[in-house]
Amino acid sequence: MKKVLTIAGSDSGGGAGIQADIKTMTVHGVYAASVITSVTAQNTLGVQGVNNLDAEFVAFQIDSVLSDIKIDALKTGMLGSREIVEITAEKIKEYGLDNLVVDPVMAASSGDLLLAENAVESYKEKLFPFAKIITPNLMEAKILAGKNTADKVSPKWLAEELIKYGSKYVLIKGGHLDNNFNGKKDLKERKALDLAVDLLYDGSEFIEFEAEYINTQHTHGTGCTLSASLASNLAKDLSIKEALSLSKAYITEAIKNGFKVGAGNNPVNHIFSLS
């Protein structure tokens, strides 16, 4: 069985973070190991509290796992602070880890901030160079590229900017809600077809991944779940295109099969295939 590590925060509501990652990895048939970076008090209504762990204890967890378990792929989610970002990058370099998926988590679906402002540059300079793929959504990509989140910016331009920081691939998520994709279908046609579009870039070629757009507000944990799925598929020695195609299909079904958990923004259904 392939083994995958998630380095991320805990979501007490179970919809995102470590909890979402372990559920996702399990249904993908891989063994999930975890390093917790932060403990949050949250539910479907929002984040009520955040407590980042000491960076040295995060490093202690990483050493504990990697000194014993051979990891085939890994993902990072909520890292919380500049110190945690940097020590995570140091450990990834020290252990020579491959198949790294970086989900640069900056805020919860509720809008609550989950990353210190001074950590953005550390992501780009310290962690991205070790990533096989980074998976920002449009908001995160704009912040990383130094733009205002309200700016109208081409996802292709964002991908070109972010690939400069050293990852092998950049995935810009969230094309359905942005009118700057310049692919084979214009915005009206995409909306008519109800398409959700993500853009993959390797430094020379752009590839669009389309799936059915699910019109719902209940999408808590979508980014965590996609990146955990992608790491699981990469652990199985699939190409990035094969892995992403399968992960895109998985997250679409997880959103489609979501159900009511609480009174707010409910999570995707990570284990829909078991029901």
C-alpha positions as semicolon CSV with decimal commas, in nm:
position;residue;x (nm);y (nm);z (nm)
1;M;0,000;0,000;0,000
2;K;0,127;0,345;-0,089
3;K;0,185;0,587;0,198
4;V;0,093;0,957;0,191
5;L;0,167;1,229;0,445
6;T;-0,048;1,533;0,513
7;I;0,101;1,833;0,691
8;A;-0,194;2,052;0,781
9;G;-0,423;2,195;1,048
10;S;-0,701;2,021;1,238
11;D;-1,064;2,111;1,162
12;S;-1,275;2,024;1,464
13;G;-1,584;2,024;1,244
14;G;-1,435;1,747;1,032
15;G;-1,493;1,904;0,691
16;A;-1,146;2,027;0,600
17;G;-0,784;2,000;0,710
18;I;-0,633;1,685;0,854
19;Q;-0,973;1,521;0,894
20;A;-1,068;1,575;0,529
21;D;-0,725;1,460;0,414
22;I;-0,732;1,133;0,605
23;K;-1,084;1,050;0,484
24;T;-0,986;1,129;0,125
25;M;-0,663;0,930;0,136
26;T;-0,839;0,633;0,292
27;V;-1,104;0,607;0,019
28;H;-0,821;0,635;-0,237
29;G;-0,669;0,320;-0,092
30;V;-0,351;0,472;0,048
31;Y;-0,215;0,482;0,402
32;A;-0,245;0,829;0,557
33;A;0,010;0,968;0,802
34;S;-0,030;1,316;0,949
35;V;0,159;1,608;1,097
36;I;-0,063;1,866;1,268
37;T;0,042;2,229;1,234
38;S;-0,249;2,402;1,401
39;V;-0,558;2,326;1,605
40;T;-0,871;2,518;1,513
41;A;-1,205;2,551;1,684
42;Q;-1,445;2,557;1,391
43;N;-1,772;2,425;1,259
44;T;-1,984;2,483;0,949
45;L;-2,056;2,839;1,065
46;G;-1,693;2,952;1,073
47;V;-1,366;2,951;1,266
48;Q;-1,399;3,050;1,630
49;G;-1,034;3,005;1,726
50;V;-0,689;2,914;1,594
51;N;-0,388;2,787;1,789
52;N;-0,075;2,733;1,579
53;L;0,167;2,477;1,716
54;D;0,528;2,565;1,784
55;A;0,730;2,522;1,465
56;E;0,987;2,304;1,641
57;F;0,714;2,062;1,747
58;V;0,590;2,048;1,387
59;A;0,946;1,955;1,288
60;F;0,950;1,694;1,567
61;Q;0,638;1,532;1,421
62;I;0,787;1,532;1,070
63;D;1,107;1,369;1,197
64;S;0,906;1,110;1,389
65;V;0,704;1,008;1,083
66;L;0,983;1,015;0,826
67;S;1,241;0,837;1,039
68;D;1,013;0,534;1,034
69;I;0,775;0,549;0,735
70;K;0,874;0,571;0,369
71;I;0,642;0,828;0,217
72;D;0,540;0,803;-0,151
73;A;0,377;1,147;-0,170
74;L;0,275;1,431;0,058
75;K;0,065;1,744;0,071
76;T;0,072;2,059;0,277
77;G;-0,242;2,241;0,377
78;M;-0,280;2,501;0,650
79;L;0,067;2,590;0,776
80;G;-0,038;2,898;0,968
81;S;0,288;3,085;1,026
82;R;0,608;3,184;0,852
83;E;0,809;2,968;1,093
84;I;0,602;2,658;1,015
85;V;0,626;2,718;0,639
86;E;1,002;2,752;0,658
87;I;1,069;2,455;0,885
88;T;0,841;2,238;0,671
89;A;1,042;2,335;0,364
90;E;1,367;2,257;0,547
91;K;1,245;1,910;0,641
92;I;1,120;1,835;0,288
93;K;1,465;1,926;0,158
94;E;1,642;1,729;0,433
95;Y;1,449;1,409;0,355
96;G;1,452;1,457;-0,023
97;L;1,076;1,410;-0,054
98;D;0,910;1,388;-0,396
99;N;0,550;1,424;-0,512
100;L;0,481;1,729;-0,297
101;V;0,142;1,894;-0,344
102;V;0,126;2,243;-0,192
103;D;-0,221;2,377;-0,119
104;P;-0,141;2,732;-0,002
105;V;-0,428;2,764;0,243
106;M;-0,483;3,128;0,339
107;A;-0,845;3,145;0,451
108;A;-1,136;2,919;0,537
109;S;-1,447;2,908;0,320
110;S;-1,608;3,138;0,576
111;G;-1,343;3,401;0,502
112;D;-1,157;3,355;0,833
113;L;-0,782;3,407;0,785
114;L;-0,568;3,099;0,844
115;L;-0,224;3,230;0,743
116;A;-0,008;3,506;0,885
117;E;0,060;3,780;0,629
118;N;0,436;3,749;0,669
119;A;0,418;3,385;0,556
120;V;0,324;3,458;0,194
121;E;0,680;3,530;0,080
122;S;0,807;3,222;0,265
123;Y;0,564;3,007;0,068
124;K;0,700;3,140;-0,259
125;E;1,068;3,148;-0,173
126;K;1,107;2,849;0,059
127;L;0,835;2,591;-0,014
128;F;0,728;2,627;-0,378
129;P;1,071;2,524;-0,516
130;F;1,019;2,174;-0,373
131;A;0,663;2,131;-0,501
132;K;0,561;1,908;-0,786
133;I;0,241;2,112;-0,804
134;I;0,086;2,405;-0,623
135;T;-0,293;2,434;-0,616
136;P;-0,407;2,789;-0,532
137;N;-0,760;2,905;-0,597
138;L;-0,807;3,237;-0,777
139;M;-0,803;3,441;-0,457
140;E;-0,487;3,272;-0,329
141;A;-0,317;3,301;-0,667
142;K;-0,384;3,674;-0,679
143;I;-0,241;3,726;-0,331
144;L;0,067;3,519;-0,414
145;A;0,116;3,722;-0,733
146;G;0,091;4,049;-0,540
147;K;-0,250;4,147;-0,672
148;N;-0,564;4,264;-0,497
149;T;-0,826;3,991;-0,470
150;A;-1,079;4,221;-0,641
151;D;-0,855;4,268;-0,946
152;K;-0,952;4,111;-1,277
153;V;-0,646;3,909;-1,367
154;S;-0,602;3,637;-1,627
155;P;-0,550;3,292;-1,471
156;K;-0,292;3,230;-1,743
157;W;-0,096;3,534;-1,628
158;L;-0,124;3,417;-1,267
159;A;0,007;3,073;-1,361
160;E;0,297;3,227;-1,552
161;E;0,386;3,441;-1,251
162;L;0,365;3,162;-0,996
163;I;0,562;2,904;-1,197
164;K;0,861;3,139;-1,159
165;Y;0,892;3,032;-0,796
166;G;1,007;2,684;-0,887
167;S;0,721;2,436;-0,873
168;K;0,699;2,194;-1,166
169;Y;0,328;2,266;-1,218
170;V;0,076;2,531;-1,118
171;L;-0,295;2,459;-1,095
172;I;-0,522;2,765;-1,084
173;K;-0,859;2,655;-0,949
174;G;-1,195;2,822;-0,993
175;G;-1,229;2,911;-1,359
176;H;-1,608;2,890;-1,362
177;L;-1,639;3,214;-1,168
178;D;-1,380;3,411;-1,365
179;N;-1,418;3,558;-1,713
180;N;-1,050;3,557;-1,798
181;F;-1,001;3,203;-1,924
182;N;-0,919;3,223;-2,292
183;G;-0,964;2,864;-2,397
184;K;-1,182;2,687;-2,649
185;K;-1,508;2,803;-2,491
186;D;-1,606;3,159;-2,405
187;L;-1,769;3,251;-2,075
188;K;-2,127;3,233;-2,204
189;E;-2,069;2,886;-2,344
190;R;-1,906;2,767;-2,021
191;K;-2,201;2,890;-1,815
192;A;-2,447;2,736;-2,058
193;L;-2,268;2,406;-2,023
194;D;-2,230;2,450;-1,645
195;L;-1,857;2,390;-1,648
196;A;-1,607;2,426;-1,364
197;V;-1,263;2,484;-1,512
198;D;-0,917;2,451;-1,357
199;L;-0,601;2,556;-1,542
200;L;-0,278;2,352;-1,531
201;Y;0,053;2,505;-1,642
202;D;0,397;2,345;-1,667
203;G;0,592;2,647;-1,785
204;S;0,518;2,592;-2,152
205;E;0,173;2,435;-2,197
206;F;-0,168;2,527;-2,060
207;I;-0,422;2,248;-2,008
208;E;-0,780;2,303;-1,896
209;F;-0,960;2,047;-1,681
210;E;-1,335;2,076;-1,710
211;A;-1,607;1,918;-1,499
212;E;-1,970;1,971;-1,424
213;Y;-2,030;2,284;-1,217
214;I;-2,233;2,207;-0,905
215;N;-2,439;2,509;-0,803
216;T;-2,411;2,490;-0,423
217;Q;-2,282;2,696;-0,134
218;H;-2,180;2,382;0,053
219;T;-1,817;2,344;-0,050
220;H;-1,627;2,344;0,279
221;G;-1,301;2,150;0,245
222;T;-1,295;2,147;-0,135
223;G;-0,933;2,259;-0,166
224;C;-0,806;2,026;0,105
225;T;-0,992;1,734;-0,048
226;L;-0,866;1,796;-0,402
227;S;-0,503;1,827;-0,292
228;A;-0,528;1,513;-0,075
229;S;-0,677;1,326;-0,370
230;L;-0,402;1,452;-0,598
231;A;-0,126;1,346;-0,356
232;S;-0,289;1,002;-0,327
233;N;-0,299;0,959;-0,703
234;L;0,061;1,079;-0,746
235;A;0,169;0,822;-0,486
236;K;0,038;0,556;-0,723
237;D;0,289;0,668;-0,989
238;L;0,029;0,827;-1,213
239;S;0,129;1,116;-1,438
240;I;0,023;1,462;-1,328
241;K;-0,243;1,473;-1,600
242;E;-0,384;1,132;-1,508
243;A;-0,377;1,212;-1,137
244;L;-0,545;1,547;-1,184
245;S;-0,812;1,410;-1,414
246;L;-0,909;1,149;-1,154
247;S;-0,896;1,402;-0,871
248;K;-1,114;1,646;-1,062
249;A;-1,374;1,373;-1,112
250;Y;-1,352;1,277;-0,744
251;I;-1,404;1,629;-0,607
252;T;-1,694;1,685;-0,845
253;E;-1,873;1,378;-0,708
254;A;-1,783;1,472;-0,351
255;I;-1,947;1,812;-0,399
256;K;-2,246;1,663;-0,579
257;N;-2,304;1,415;-0,295
258;G;-2,267;1,664;-0,012
259;F;-2,519;1,654;0,271
260;K;-2,626;1,870;0,563
261;V;-2,396;1,847;0,864
262;G;-2,456;2,178;1,039
263;A;-2,630;2,512;0,994
264;G;-2,362;2,683;0,783
265;N;-2,135;2,603;0,488
266;N;-2,146;2,224;0,484
267;P;-1,856;2,004;0,370
268;V;-1,818;1,792;0,063
269;N;-1,883;1,420;0,104
270;H;-1,536;1,264;0,113
271;I;-1,668;0,909;0,147
272;F;-1,950;0,914;-0,107
273;S;-1,812;0,601;-0,272
274;L;-1,871;0,400;0,046
275;S;-2,241;0,478;0,073
